[in-house]
Amino acid sequence: MRTKFLITALVLLGIFTSCKNEKSLDSLEVVKSEVSVDNSFKVTLGVIVKKDDNLSLFYTEDGSIDFKGEPIWQGVKGNNGVQEVVYTLPDGVFPTQFRLDFGMNKEQEDIVLKSVVLEYKGNKREFIGANLVDFFRADENKCTFNPSTGVIKAVVKDGVRQYPSLYPHEANLLPEINKLAK
């Protein structure tokens, strides 16, 4: 009987004092998932461009509309539906104004601008439809812009199609851009 008791005691002792490789909660490493935030400034246009073309985005960093720097070009395939044209500004650039140029194709039909989306560090500002006229205006020497339809129609001078451009309403666009930095 004594041997049974001794064996049972040893078994129970082994169960309760078995060597487990457990770590205390304090010694566990916490794994955090990193959320990557894109620090580049992006401008996305929602446009209807019916024939293949090249569109460009000019920007300044000094608040002026003196668009002398090199633009960012994006090729566009002709399509009857709305397509996105995304411009990514160089790293470290925070713009203050934009000029949108709508094509070099001399046979291009009217272009329709549906939206302009500005994105920076996870913040986003979207201009849609008729509200685009509050932030962009036509270069009247080169085109007309109907904000209710979004139609950008190139001016033809002496039989030559001009290249359409939309300039910013500086006083309205700059505060919206600056909100993205907050």
BASE-797127 format. One record per residue: residue in one letter; residue number from 1; x, y, z of N, C-alpha, C in turn. Coordinates in Angstrom, 1 decimal. Example, Ala and Ser with C-alpha at 12.3 -4.5 7.8 and 13.67 -1.06 7.14 Angstrom:
 res   n     nu     nv     nw    cau    cav    caw     cu     cv     cw
   A   1   13.2   -5.7    7.8   12.3   -4.5    7.8   13.2   -3.3    7.8
   S   2   12.8   -2.2    7.1   13.7   -1.1    7.1   12.9    0.0    7.9
***
This chain:
 res   n     nu     nv     nw    cau    cav    caw     cu     cv     cw
   M   1    0.8   -1.2    0.0    0.0    0.0    0.0    0.9    1.3    0.0
   R   2    1.9    1.1    0.8    2.8    2.3    0.8    3.5    2.5   -0.5
   T   3    3.8    1.5   -1.3    4.4    1.7   -2.6    3.4    2.4   -3.6
   K   4    2.1    2.0   -3.5    1.1    2.6   -4.3    1.0    4.1   -4.0
   F   5    1.0    4.4   -2.7    1.0    5.8   -2.3    2.2    6.6   -2.8
   L   6    3.4    6.0   -2.7    4.6    6.6   -3.1    4.6    6.8   -4.6
   I   7    4.2    5.9   -5.4    4.1    6.0   -6.8    3.1    7.1   -7.2
   T   8    1.9    7.1   -6.6    0.9    8.1   -6.9    1.5    9.5   -6.5
   A   9    2.1    9.6   -5.4    2.7   10.9   -5.0    3.7   11.4   -6.0
   L  10    4.6   10.5   -6.5    5.6   10.8   -7.5    5.0   11.2   -8.8
   V  11    4.0   10.5   -9.2    3.3   10.9  -10.5    2.6   12.3  -10.3
   L  12    1.9   12.5   -9.2    1.3   13.8   -9.0    2.4   14.9   -8.9
   L  13    3.5   14.6   -8.2    4.5   15.6   -8.1    5.1   15.9   -9.5
   G  14    5.3   14.9  -10.4    5.8   15.1  -11.7    4.8   15.9  -12.6
   I  15    3.5   15.7  -12.4    2.5   16.4  -13.2    2.6   17.9  -12.8
   F  16    2.6   18.2  -11.5    2.5   19.6  -11.1    3.8   20.3  -11.2
   T  17    4.9   19.7  -11.3    6.2   20.3  -11.4    6.9   20.0  -12.7
   S  18    6.2   19.6  -13.7    6.8   19.3  -15.0    7.5   20.5  -15.6
   C  19    8.5   20.3  -16.3    9.3   21.4  -16.9    8.6   21.8  -18.2
   K  20    8.0   23.0  -18.1    7.4   23.6  -19.3    8.2   24.8  -19.6
   N  21    8.4   25.0  -20.9    9.1   26.2  -21.4    8.2   27.3  -21.6
   E  22    7.6   27.8  -20.5    6.7   28.9  -20.6    7.4   30.2  -20.2
   K  23    7.0   31.3  -20.9    7.6   32.6  -20.6    6.5   33.4  -19.9
   S  24    6.9   34.3  -19.0    6.0   35.2  -18.4    5.5   36.2  -19.4
   L  25    4.3   36.8  -19.2    3.8   37.8  -20.1    4.7   39.0  -20.2
   D  26    5.4   39.3  -19.2    6.3   40.4  -19.2    7.5   40.2  -20.2
   S  27    7.9   39.0  -20.4    9.1   38.7  -21.2    8.7   38.4  -22.7
   L  28    7.4   38.4  -23.0    7.0   38.2  -24.4    7.2   39.5  -25.2
   E  29    7.6   39.2  -26.4    7.9   40.3  -27.4    6.6   40.7  -28.0
   V  30    6.3   42.0  -28.1    5.1   42.5  -28.7    5.4   42.8  -30.2
   V  31    4.7   42.2  -31.1    4.9   42.4  -32.5    3.8   43.4  -33.0
   K  32    4.3   44.6  -33.5    3.4   45.6  -33.9    3.5   45.6  -35.5
   S  33    2.3   45.7  -36.0    2.2   45.8  -37.5    2.5   47.3  -37.9
   E  34    3.3   47.4  -38.9    3.6   48.8  -39.3    2.7   49.2  -40.4
   V  35    2.1   50.4  -40.2    1.2   50.9  -41.2    2.0   51.9  -42.0
   S  36    2.1   51.6  -43.3    2.9   52.4  -44.2    2.1   53.6  -44.7
   V  37    2.6   54.8  -44.5    1.9   56.0  -45.0    2.7   56.5  -46.1
   D  38    2.1   56.7  -47.2    2.8   57.2  -48.4    3.0   58.7  -48.2
   N  39    4.2   59.2  -48.2    4.5   60.6  -48.0    4.6   61.4  -49.3
   S  40    4.3   60.8  -50.4    4.3   61.6  -51.7    2.9   62.3  -51.9
   F  41    3.0   63.4  -52.5    1.8   64.1  -52.8    1.2   63.6  -54.2
   K  42    0.0   63.3  -54.2   -0.6   62.7  -55.5   -1.8   63.6  -55.9
   V  43   -1.9   63.7  -57.2   -3.1   64.3  -57.8   -3.7   63.3  -58.8
   T  44   -5.0   63.1  -58.6   -5.6   62.1  -59.5   -6.8   62.8  -60.2
   L  45   -6.8   62.7  -61.5   -7.9   63.3  -62.3   -8.8   62.2  -62.8
   G  46  -10.1   62.4  -62.7  -11.1   61.6  -63.3  -11.5   62.2  -64.6
   V  47  -11.1   61.7  -65.7  -11.3   62.3  -67.0  -11.9   61.4  -68.1
   I  48  -12.5   62.0  -69.0  -12.9   61.2  -70.3  -12.1   61.9  -71.4
   V  49  -11.2   61.1  -72.0  -10.3   61.5  -73.0  -10.5   60.5  -74.2
   K  50  -11.1   60.9  -75.3  -11.6   59.9  -76.3  -10.5   59.4  -77.2
   K  51   -9.4   60.2  -77.3   -8.3   59.7  -78.2   -7.0   59.7  -77.4
   D  52   -6.1   58.8  -77.8   -4.8   58.8  -77.1   -4.1   60.2  -77.0
   D  53   -3.5   60.4  -75.9   -3.0   61.8  -75.7   -2.0   61.8  -74.5
   N  54   -1.4   62.9  -74.3   -0.5   63.1  -73.1   -1.0   64.3  -72.3
   L  55   -1.2   64.1  -71.1   -1.7   65.2  -70.2   -0.5   65.5  -69.2
   S  56   -0.6   66.8  -68.8    0.5   67.2  -67.9    0.0   68.0  -66.7
   L  57    0.8   67.9  -65.6    0.5   68.6  -64.4    1.7   69.5  -64.1
   F  58    1.5   70.8  -64.0    2.5   71.8  -63.5    2.2   72.1  -62.1
   Y  59    3.2   72.4  -61.3    3.0   72.8  -59.9    4.1   73.8  -59.5
   T  60    3.7   74.6  -58.5    4.7   75.5  -57.9    4.7   75.2  -56.4
   E  61    5.8   75.6  -55.8    6.0   75.4  -54.3    6.0   76.8  -53.6
   D  62    5.9   77.9  -54.3    6.1   79.2  -53.7    4.8   80.0  -53.7
   G  63    3.7   79.4  -54.0    2.4   80.0  -53.9    2.0   80.8  -55.2
   S  64    3.0   80.9  -56.1    2.7   81.7  -57.3    2.1   80.8  -58.4
   I  65    1.7   81.4  -59.5    1.2   80.6  -60.6    2.2   80.8  -61.8
   D  66    3.5   80.9  -61.5    4.5   81.0  -62.4    5.0   79.6  -62.7
   F  67    4.3   78.9  -63.6    4.6   77.5  -63.9    5.7   77.3  -64.9
   K  68    6.9   77.6  -64.5    8.0   77.4  -65.4    8.8   76.1  -65.3
   G  69    8.6   75.4  -64.2    9.3   74.1  -64.0    8.8   73.1  -65.0
   E  70    9.5   71.9  -64.9    9.1   70.8  -65.8    7.8   70.2  -65.2
   P  71    6.8   69.9  -66.1    5.6   69.3  -65.7    5.8   67.7  -65.5
   I  72    4.8   67.1  -64.9    4.7   65.7  -64.8    3.8   65.2  -65.9
   W  73    4.3   64.4  -66.8    3.5   63.9  -68.0    2.9   62.6  -67.7
   Q  74    1.7   62.3  -68.2    1.0   61.0  -68.1    0.4   60.7  -69.5
   G  75    0.7   59.6  -70.0    0.1   59.1  -71.3   -1.3   58.6  -71.0
   V  76   -2.3   58.8  -71.9   -3.6   58.4  -71.7   -4.1   57.7  -73.0
   K  77   -4.7   56.5  -72.8   -5.3   55.8  -73.9   -6.7   56.3  -74.2
   G  78   -7.1   56.5  -75.4   -8.4   57.0  -75.7   -9.5   56.0  -75.2
   N  79  -10.5   56.6  -74.6  -11.6   55.8  -74.0  -12.8   56.6  -73.8
   N  80  -14.0   56.1  -74.0  -15.2   56.8  -73.8  -15.7   56.8  -72.4
   G  81  -15.0   56.1  -71.5  -15.4   56.0  -70.1  -14.4   56.9  -69.3
   V  82  -14.8   57.1  -68.0  -14.0   57.8  -67.1  -12.8   57.0  -66.8
   Q  83  -11.6   57.6  -66.8  -10.4   56.9  -66.4   -9.6   57.8  -65.4
   E  84   -8.8   57.2  -64.6   -8.0   57.9  -63.6   -6.6   58.2  -64.2
   V  85   -6.2   59.4  -64.1   -4.8   59.8  -64.4   -4.2   60.2  -63.1
   V  86   -3.1   59.5  -62.7   -2.5   59.8  -61.4   -1.1   60.4  -61.6
   Y  87   -0.9   61.5  -61.0    0.4   62.2  -60.9    1.0   62.1  -59.5
   T  88    2.2   61.6  -59.4    2.9   61.5  -58.1    4.0   62.5  -58.2
   L  89    4.0   63.5  -57.3    5.0   64.5  -57.2    6.3   63.9  -56.6
   P  90    7.4   64.4  -57.0    8.7   63.9  -56.4    8.7   63.9  -54.9
   D  91    9.5   63.0  -54.3    9.6   63.0  -52.8   10.0   64.3  -52.3
   G  92    9.4   64.7  -51.2    9.8   66.0  -50.5    9.1   67.2  -51.1
   V  93    8.3   67.1  -52.1    7.7   68.2  -52.7    6.3   68.4  -52.1
   F  94    6.0   69.6  -51.6    4.7   69.9  -51.2    4.2   71.1  -52.0
   P  95    3.3   71.0  -52.9    2.9   72.0  -53.9    2.0   73.1  -53.2
   T  96    2.0   74.2  -53.9    1.1   75.3  -53.4    0.0   75.6  -54.5
   Q  97    0.3   75.3  -55.8   -0.6   75.6  -56.9   -0.4   74.6  -58.0
   F  98   -1.5   74.4  -58.8   -1.4   73.4  -59.9   -2.0   74.0  -61.1
   R  99   -1.4   73.6  -62.3   -2.0   73.9  -63.6   -2.2   72.6  -64.2
   L 100   -3.4   72.3  -64.8   -3.7   71.1  -65.5   -3.7   71.3  -67.0
   D 101   -2.9   70.6  -67.7   -2.9   70.7  -69.2   -3.5   69.5  -69.8
   F 102   -4.4   69.7  -70.7   -5.2   68.6  -71.3   -4.9   68.2  -72.7
   G 103   -3.7   67.8  -73.0   -3.5   67.2  -74.2   -2.8   67.9  -75.3
   M 104   -2.0   67.1  -76.1   -1.2   67.6  -77.2   -1.7   67.1  -78.5
   N 105   -2.7   66.2  -78.5   -3.2   65.6  -79.7   -4.0   66.6  -80.5
   K 106   -3.6   67.0  -81.6   -4.3   68.1  -82.4   -5.7   67.6  -82.9
   E 107   -5.9   66.3  -82.8   -7.2   65.7  -83.2   -8.1   65.4  -82.1
   Q 108   -7.7   65.7  -80.9   -8.4   65.4  -79.6   -9.8   66.0  -79.6
   E 109  -10.8   65.3  -79.2  -12.1   65.8  -79.0  -12.2   66.5  -77.7
   D 110  -13.4   67.0  -77.4  -13.6   67.7  -76.1  -13.2   66.7  -75.0
   I 111  -12.6   67.2  -73.9  -12.2   66.4  -72.8  -13.2   66.7  -71.7
   V 112  -13.6   65.7  -70.9  -14.5   65.9  -69.8  -13.7   65.7  -68.5
   L 113  -13.7   66.7  -67.6  -13.1   66.6  -66.3  -14.2   66.3  -65.3
   K 114  -14.1   65.1  -64.6  -15.1   64.8  -63.7  -14.7   65.1  -62.2
   S 115  -13.4   64.9  -61.9  -12.9   65.1  -60.6  -11.5   65.3  -60.5
   V 116  -11.1   66.0  -59.4   -9.6   66.2  -59.1   -9.5   65.8  -57.6
   V 117   -8.6   64.8  -57.3   -8.4   64.3  -56.0   -7.0   64.6  -55.6
   L 118   -6.8   65.3  -54.4   -5.5   65.6  -53.9   -5.3   64.7  -52.7
   E 119   -4.1   64.0  -52.6   -3.8   63.1  -51.5   -2.4   63.4  -50.9
   Y 120   -2.3   63.4  -49.6   -1.0   63.6  -49.0   -1.1   63.0  -47.6
   K 121   -0.1   62.1  -47.3    0.0   61.4  -46.0   -1.3   60.9  -45.4
   G 122   -2.1   60.3  -46.2   -3.3   59.7  -45.8   -4.5   60.7  -45.8
   N 123   -4.3   61.9  -46.0   -5.4   62.9  -46.1   -5.8   63.1  -47.5
   K 124   -7.0   63.4  -47.7   -7.6   63.4  -49.1   -8.6   64.6  -49.2
   R 125   -8.5   65.3  -50.4   -9.5   66.3  -50.7   -9.9   66.1  -52.1
   E 126  -11.3   66.0  -52.3  -11.8   65.7  -53.6  -12.7   66.9  -54.1
   F 127  -12.4   67.3  -55.3  -13.3   68.3  -56.0  -14.0   67.6  -57.1
   I 128  -15.3   67.7  -57.1  -16.2   66.9  -58.1  -17.2   67.9  -58.8
   G 129  -17.4   67.6  -60.0  -18.4   68.2  -60.8  -18.4   69.7  -60.8
   A 130  -19.5   70.3  -60.5  -19.7   71.8  -60.6  -18.8   72.5  -59.6
   N 131  -18.4   71.8  -58.5  -17.5   72.5  -57.5  -16.1   72.7  -58.0
   L 132  -15.7   72.1  -59.1  -14.4   72.2  -59.7  -14.1   73.7  -60.1
   V 133  -15.1   74.4  -60.5  -15.0   75.8  -60.9  -14.6   76.7  -59.7
   D 134  -14.8   76.3  -58.5  -14.3   77.0  -57.4  -12.8   77.0  -57.2
   F 135  -12.2   76.0  -57.8  -10.7   75.8  -57.6   -9.9   75.9  -58.9
   F 136  -10.6   75.7  -60.1   -9.9   75.8  -61.3  -10.6   76.6  -62.3
   R 137   -9.9   77.4  -63.2  -10.5   78.2  -64.2   -9.8   78.0  -65.5
   A 138  -10.5   78.2  -66.6  -10.0   77.9  -67.9   -9.0   79.0  -68.3
   D 139   -7.9   78.7  -69.0   -7.1   79.6  -69.7   -7.9   80.0  -71.0
   E 140   -8.5   81.2  -70.9   -9.5   81.5  -71.9   -8.9   81.7  -73.3
   N 141   -7.5   81.8  -73.4   -6.9   81.9  -74.7   -6.7   80.5  -75.3
   K 142   -6.9   79.5  -74.5   -6.7   78.1  -75.0   -7.9   77.2  -75.0
   C 143   -8.9   77.6  -74.1  -10.0   76.7  -73.9  -11.2   77.3  -73.2
   T 144  -12.3   76.6  -73.2  -13.5   77.0  -72.4  -13.7   75.8  -71.4
   F 145  -14.3   76.1  -70.3  -14.6   75.0  -69.3  -16.0   75.2  -68.8
   N 146  -16.8   74.2  -69.0  -18.2   74.3  -68.5  -18.2   73.4  -67.2
   P 147  -18.3   74.0  -66.0  -18.2   73.3  -64.8  -19.4   72.4  -64.6
   S 148  -20.6   72.7  -65.1  -21.8   71.9  -64.9  -21.7   70.6  -65.6
   T 149  -21.0   70.6  -66.8  -20.8   69.3  -67.5  -19.4   68.8  -67.4
   G 150  -18.4   69.6  -67.0  -17.0   69.2  -67.0  -16.3   69.3  -68.3
   V 151  -17.0   69.8  -69.4  -16.5   69.8  -70.7  -15.4   70.9  -70.9
   I 152  -14.2   70.4  -71.3  -13.1   71.3  -71.7  -13.0   71.3  -73.2
   K 153  -13.3   72.5  -73.8  -13.3   72.6  -75.2  -12.1   73.4  -75.7
   A 154  -11.3   72.9  -76.5  -10.1   73.7  -77.0  -10.6   74.8  -77.9
   V 155   -9.9   75.9  -77.8  -10.1   77.1  -78.7   -9.3   76.8  -80.0
   V 156   -9.9   77.1  -81.1   -9.3   77.0  -82.4   -9.0   78.4  -82.9
   K 157   -7.7   78.7  -83.1   -7.3   80.0  -83.6   -6.6   79.8  -84.9
   D 158   -7.1   80.5  -85.9   -6.5   80.4  -87.3   -6.4   79.0  -87.7
   G 159   -7.4   78.2  -87.4   -7.4   76.8  -87.8   -6.5   75.8  -87.0
   V 160   -5.9   76.3  -85.9   -5.0   75.5  -85.1   -5.7   75.3  -83.7
   R 161   -5.8   74.1  -83.4   -6.3   73.8  -82.0   -5.3   74.1  -81.0
   Q 162   -5.7   74.9  -80.0   -4.9   75.3  -78.8   -4.9   74.1  -77.8
   Y 163   -3.8   74.1  -77.0   -3.7   73.1  -76.0   -4.4   73.6  -74.7
   P 164   -5.5   72.9  -74.3   -6.3   73.4  -73.1   -5.6   73.3  -71.8
   S 165   -5.8   74.3  -71.0   -5.2   74.4  -69.6   -6.2   74.9  -68.7
   L 166   -6.2   74.4  -67.4   -6.9   75.0  -66.3   -5.9   75.5  -65.3
   Y 167   -6.1   76.7  -64.9   -5.3   77.4  -63.9   -6.0   77.3  -62.6
   P 168   -5.3   77.5  -61.5   -6.0   77.5  -60.2   -6.6   78.8  -59.9
   H 169   -7.6   78.8  -59.0   -8.1   80.0  -58.3   -7.2   80.0  -57.1
   E 170   -6.2   80.8  -57.1   -5.1   80.7  -56.1   -5.7   80.8  -54.7
   A 171   -6.6   81.8  -54.4   -7.1   82.1  -53.1   -7.9   80.9  -52.6
   N 172   -8.5   80.1  -53.4   -9.3   79.0  -53.0   -8.6   77.7  -52.9
   L 173   -7.6   77.4  -53.9   -6.9   76.2  -53.9   -5.9   76.0  -52.8
   L 174   -5.1   77.1  -52.6   -4.0   77.0  -51.6   -4.5   76.6  -50.2
   P 175   -5.6   77.1  -49.6   -6.0   76.7  -48.3   -6.4   75.2  -48.3
   E 176   -7.0   74.7  -49.4   -7.4   73.3  -49.5   -6.1   72.4  -49.5
   I 177   -5.1   72.8  -50.2   -3.9   72.1  -50.3   -3.2   72.0  -48.9
   N 178   -3.2   73.2  -48.2   -2.6   73.3  -46.9   -3.3   72.4  -45.9
   K 179   -4.6   72.2  -46.0   -5.4   71.3  -45.1   -4.8   69.9  -45.1
   L 180   -4.3   69.5  -46.2   -3.8   68.1  -46.3   -2.5   67.9  -45.5
   A 181   -1.8   69.0  -45.2   -0.6   68.8  -44.4   -0.8   68.7  -42.9
   K 182   -2.1   68.9  -42.5   -2.4   68.8  -41.0   -2.6   67.4  -40.6
***
